[in-house]
Amino acid sequence: MDAGGSWLDEEQLYLNPINCLMAVEGREQEPCQLKLHLPEEWQIACGLPETEKHTLEAANFDTLVDSPFIASNSLEGITFEVNSIPFHVWIQGDCQPDRKKLKQDFIGFTKEQLEVFGDFPVEEYHYLNEILPYRYYHGVEHSNSTVITLGPGELLMQPSLYKEFIGVSSHELFHTWNIKKIRPKEMMPYNLAQENYFKTGYVAEGITTYYGDYMLARSGFFSAEAYLEELNTTLQRYFADYSRNNLSVADSSFDLWLDGYKPGIPDRKVSIYIKGALTALLLDLQLRKVTSNKASLDVVMRELWERYGKKGIGYTEQDYAQLIDEVAGQPFQTYFDNFINGTAPIEQPLDEALRYVGCTLKEQLNLLQHEGKYGFKVSSSDASIKVTAIAPDSPASEVLSIDDELVALNGRKLENNLQQLLALEPEEVKLVLFRDKKLRVVRLEQNNSMYYSKYTIQKRADATEAEKHNFKLWLKQEF
């Protein structure tokens, strides 16, 4: 089950209407009524009004198919208000949520997001949560709701999964403004009969990914240290992908229509989520620096909402770039040339921007020998050790292939001891592996280069009082 599909079993009907309800050409703007034949005692969680028992109404076809629902006899609901706006958190699945903590944390990030934009695009909002018995993570935004699939349910309130739950909820709420209302011109209107290519995924998803966690720091859900750790995770994912050298984040956005989120040509396109988030962080800090904290990415998002989202006008790449120049009070062409439409390294400018808030970007050697010295990553299980990534022009790129199953190294059976064996720094590395069910023997040779560098954001011990003040203005937390 995922957040964009549909599901029926003896416990529930979960439906994304876009999967199965057809448009009638020429009648898309007429009101729609959806009657559901359900057991009497079942209730419905949906952003559409229920005009009578088990009957939903939509103003038009677009609203109808943008309104997923869960119908069940086991739905749990939590409701809260922020600025007199009702928010409903619906939970379907086997879990034991801490209702008091959940409400407190949702209120926290909701208040921060409303502060950024000033008001809310819709009258009420629904979180439709499918809590699953297996490991999963997915969310999809809609005009006044979101579907989130997350699991395993028994771990929902454990710190690692709960952090993901709050994080994806914050991310999806931000989409209520950014992409559901603040939309690229190419999607105004959205044409369901053909592809809708656009290049501003770094705004739609990149900025949203940045703000999803950033709002959790500003609301106090994350401590400053915990938030920097989240940024460090994003950095590791960015530097683990050599696509950053090959295709810009703008072109990668256009490319999403070709193969979606599935791996396509190796090392071709970057993630508009990961690089988009880092370029948003860079932009936010650069705007704060050049305006002496008078402006930030908050101002940009508020202006996008006021000028485009509220008026139902789509923005272009040029509109966005001109707005940045206006907010900054100076040209930001270099930022767009290098990091949005180009593939320039982000390390030095990001370090310079972080210094404004008393931090620095540190490079550390990758101590995992197979990654740092030989240029390949693996996933390990009780059953096997498989190659999952290979750095271009590395020793591994000469002899290894994705999905190779590693069996032995220099005559020793591999049993989660790959790192230990390589740490002995043998003169020769002879690997026995299975590829396409055939046994092979290959030799790895070093070339004295380093791969998969580790970068972390750290507070500087020599940060000035002014920089510490900038840090507080950025995160609403003490340095």
Disulfide bonds with the S-S distance in Angstrom:
none
